[in-house]
Amino acid sequence: MCDKNRVLRIDQGKAEVVELPMPHPKEGFVVVRQTVAPNCIEHRIHKTGFYEFHESPTHAGHEGVGVIHELGAGVTDWQVGDRVVAFQGWACGKCWVCENGLGATHCINLKLPPDVEEYNQAASGGNGFCEYRLVPVNMLARIPDELDDKYASAANCLIGCTYSPVRDHNITKEHVCIVGGVGFIGLATIVNLKYRGAKVIVLGRDEKRMTAAREIAEADYFVNPEDPDWLEQVRALTPHGRGVDFAFECSGYPYYQQKCLDAMRHYGTLTLLGYAAHEGPDLKWDLNTESGLCWGHKHITAHFDVNFNHRDDILRTLCDPWMQSKVDQLVTHTFPMSKAAEAFELLNNRNNSEEFIGKIHFIPGQ
């Protein structure tokens, strides 16, 4: 039996696989041997050395799929060998959010990697960038037999983190939506919107990203936010020039947040899907609350996760050939986890690349 867990250690300018003691699950937990561990925004650590509040050099990454390797005490609904998606964090299962099947990341009592390891008396396994991962059973979803691990992994922060916000708004072909800030989250938002038939306007400036939004995500219209008449262009694409029904801001930067707010019709809804934590507390949004929000009776919300009660649905959605074709185009590279430094360099320098660099998957056991 394996007695070591291979874990990715990330420091500024350095990434290497280290061996830490093998974790074993306590009551209510399992150990998952991960087959795919997607990168989200962790390349930022390699570039800047900035860790979010729940991260450290050996506690990074939060997406993953794999096979249950070991069961903790009292676990009866799962078996060793079950293929599963491991969702991030440790939701309490008891608060108002959890009881109503909403987004686990928004659990009122959410716990994170150090809490997971402390509860299980383990020295590893609380994060996503590891081969053997500790997962509470309420953060698992069973992968359909016909669904490949590559596509199932998109239930996390590729398609998953924007799936529930789109579904919660009951968006259909009757709606006109705008997406600002087109990185991989923005592209996935467009994919989720197009899957439900919406008309999608993209607000962006980067030619390479706009090409990806057109050719991969199949967005309908493009507006450069630096054009003096950008707002008139957006309104001209909406019924009676009223503005968009829904706006999705995916960068976390005030520039696009305000543009998205301005583009909305009265009684429209802005959903914030991105955040720029690495910018620190100095990044402020001078919100135009009077004419920009109050007089238009506009709504602002945010979301970072797929809801508990949407997990089976998103996995069925990921069985759809059209959706799989989008995942194939959005996931552009796969690396052994031992070559994570090479992958991070690729991501951190993608603006200088002629090719489109999208989502990167790591193989933890390599």
N, C-alpha and C positions, 0 to 999 in steps of 0.2 A: 504494500500500500504506500502511496506517495506520502512523504512526511514534510514536504516543502511546497510552498506556494510561490509561484513566480508573479512578482508584482512590479509594475512600472514605477520607477522613481524619476520624477521630473524636477529639475532645477533650472534656473535661467541658463540657457546655453548648453544644457546637458540633459540627456534622457537615457536611462539604462534599466535593464531588468535585474532585479535583485531577488534573492531567495529569502523568504520569511517563514516562520512556523506555519504549518498547515492549520487552517481553522476547522473547528468542529461545531455543529449547530446545537444550541440549547432548545428548549421548548418553544414551539411555534416558528422555528426557523429551519431552513434547509441550506445545504451547500450546493451550488450550481457550478458545474465545470463549464466555463464559458467557451463557446466556439467562435463568437464574434463580439468584439467590444468596440463599437463605433466611437470616433472622436467627435466631440461637440465643439467646444471653444477652448479646449485645454492647450492648444498650441500657443495660446496667449501666455501661459506660464513659461514655456520654453523661451519665448521672446522677451518678456518683460519681468519675469519673476513674481508677478502678482498672483496671489492665491485668494480665492473667495473665502468667505468665513468658514465654509465647511471643508476646505481643502488643505492639504499639506503635501510635501514632496512625495509621500507614498500613499496619499489619499486623493486621487484625482480620477476623473472619469465616472460616469453614472449610467451609461447605456449598456445593454448586454442581452444576449440570448445564449442558451446552452442546454445542458442536460443535467437533471438532478442527480447529484453524486452521493449525497448522504442526507438522511432525515433526522430532524431533532425529535425529542420526546413529544408525544402527543400528536404528531402529524399523521393524519389518517387519510386525507383526501388526495394525497400525492404519493407517487411511487418513484423509487430509484429508476432512472432511465427516461422519465417523462421529459419531453422537450418543452421548454418554457421561455417566455420573455420575462426578464427581470426589470421591473420598473424601479425608478430611483427613490431613495429614501426609505423611511420606515414610518408609515402612517399609523396612527393609534387605533383606528377602527372603531372608535367610540364617540368621537366628537360629532358636532352637527354636520360638518363637511363629509366625514366618512359615512355616517349613517344615511346620508342622502345620496351616496354614490357619486360624489363630485370629485374634483381633481385632487389626487393624493398629495401632490406637491403643496397644495393649499391647506392641508390638514392643520388644525389649530395647534396640535401637539407634535408636529413633525419632528422626527429624530433623524440624525445623519450619521456618516461613517464612524466617527469616534463612539457614538452611542451604541451602534450595532456591535462593534468589537468589544466594548466594555460589557454589554449584556451577555455576549457569548464567550467571554473570557478568552478572547482571541487576539493575536498579534497581527492579523492580516484579514483580508476578505471583506472589509466594509465598503470598499469602493468598486468602481467599474473596471479599472485598468489592472486586472489580476486574472489569473487562470481559475482559481477556485474562490467563489464569491458567496458570502453569507447573505441570504435573502429571507425576509419574513414572508410567511405564506400568503398574506393578504396583498403582497406586491408582486405576485406571480400571475401569469396568464398562460394557459395551455396553447401551444402552437398546433394548428390543424395539420394532419398528416401530409396533406398535399402542398403545404407551404414551406418553401425553402428558408433556411435560417437567414439568408441575406435579406429577404423581403420581410420576414417577421421582425427583424431588427428595426425596420422603419417605423414600427409602432411606438418607438421611443421618440427621440428628438428630431427625427426627419419628418415623417408624415404625422406622427402622433402629437407633437407639441402644438400643432395648429389644427388638428382634426376636430377636437371638441369645441374650440371657439367658433369654428364655421358651422358645426352641427347645432350648437346651442342657439344660434341666431336663425335657424331654419331657413338658411339661404337657398334660393332656387334660381331658376332661369329668369325670374321676374326682377332680380336684383342687379344693380350696378355697384361694383365694389372697387376700391382703390387700394393698392399695396405700395407702401413706401419702405425703402431700405431693403434692397434685394440681394441678400446673401443666401445661404442655404435655407434659412427659415423663411425668407421671403419667397423663394422659389417653391418651397413646399406649401406655403399658403396659397399661392396661385394654383398649384396642382389640386389642392383640396377644394378651392372655389370652382375650378373648371369641372371637376368631377361632379359637382352638383349643378352645373349648367349656368353659373353666373357669368355676367359680362365683367371682364376684369381690365381695369386701367392700371398701368404700372407707372409709378413716379420714380424716375431715376436718371442718372447722368452717365454712369459707366457703360461704355459701349459693349464690352464683353459680357457684362451681366445682363444688359438688355437683350443681347443676342440669345443668351441662355433662357431668359424669360419668354422670348418669342419661340425659339425652336424646341425647347424642352418642355416648358410649362404651358405653352400655347396661350399666352396672354393675348388679349384682343387689341389693346391700344397702349400707346406709350407717350408720356408727356415729360418734357425736361423741366424740372422745377425752377431752373434758372431763367427760363423764358419769361420776359416781362408779362406776357399774357397767359401764363400757365394755368391760372384759375379759370379764365374764360374758356380755354381749351378743354379743361375737365368738364365744366358745366355743359358745354356744347355736346358732350357725349352722354348726357343724362336726360331723362324725360323732362321736357319743359324747362330745361336748363336749371333744375332745382339743386343739383349737387348729388353726390353719391349716397347710397343708402347705408353702406358700411365701409369703414376704413380700417385697414390693418397696418400698424406701424411695426416694423420688424428690426429696426437698427438700434433703438434705445437712445437715439440722439434727438435733442430738441428741434433741430432743423426740420427733420421729417415729421416729428410729432405735430408741430404747429401746422405744417403744410397739410397733413392728413385731416386735422381738425377743421381747417379752413375749407377743405374740399367737400365736406359733408353737407347734406341737406339739413334743414331743420328737423329735429327729432331723429337725426341719424345717430349711429353708434360708432365710436372709435375704440378698437381693441388694441392694447399694447402687448406685443408679443416679444419684443426685444428689450434688453437692458444693457447698459454699458458700465457694469460695476467697476471695471478696471480704471475708469476715469475718476473715481472717487467722489466725495461729496461736493466738489466744486462744479460738477455738471448740473446746472439748474435749468428748469423750464419756466420761463416767464410767461405763464399761461394767460392768454387773452380771455379773462373770465367773463367780461361784460358782453361785448359784441360777439366774441368767439364761442362762448359757451352758454351763458344764461339766456340771451335773447333768442338764440336758436333752439333752446331746449335740447341741447345735445348731450349725449351720454358717453361716459368714458369707463371702460372696464379693462381688465387684463387677464391673461391666462398663460400658463407655462406647461400644461400637462394634458394627457388624455384622461378623461373621467373614469372612475371605477366602472360606472355602468355603460361605458362605451368600449370597453376592452374587447369583448367578443366581436362587436361590430367592426372595429377597425381591423381586426385580424381577418374577418371575412372580406372587408374592402381590399385588403392587401392581396387577396387571392385573385382579384380582378386583373386580367391581362393588361388592360390599359394602365392601371396603377403600377403594375410591375414594370412596364416599359418605362415609366417615369423614374422609378427607383433605380433601374439599370442606368439611366442617364445621369441621375443625380449623384450616385455613388461612383466616383470616378477612379478610385485607387484602393487597393488592399495591400497592407503591409504586415509582415510578422511583427509582433509587438516588440521584438528585440531590435527592430529597425525604426522605432518610433522617432528617433532624432531626425532621421532622413525625412520622414513624413511631416514632422513639424516644420522643418526648413521649407519643404515644398509649400505648405499652407501659408507660412509667414511671408513668403515671397511670391505668392500667386499673382499679385498685381503686375509683376514683371514677366509673367509667363504668357506665351501666345495661346496656350491651350486653356480650356476651362477646367479649373480645379474645384471639384465639388466636395462631397462627403468622403471621408476616408475611414475605412474599416481596419481594425487591428485583429490579428489572430493571436489570442493570448498564449496558446501553447507552443508558439514558435519563436 
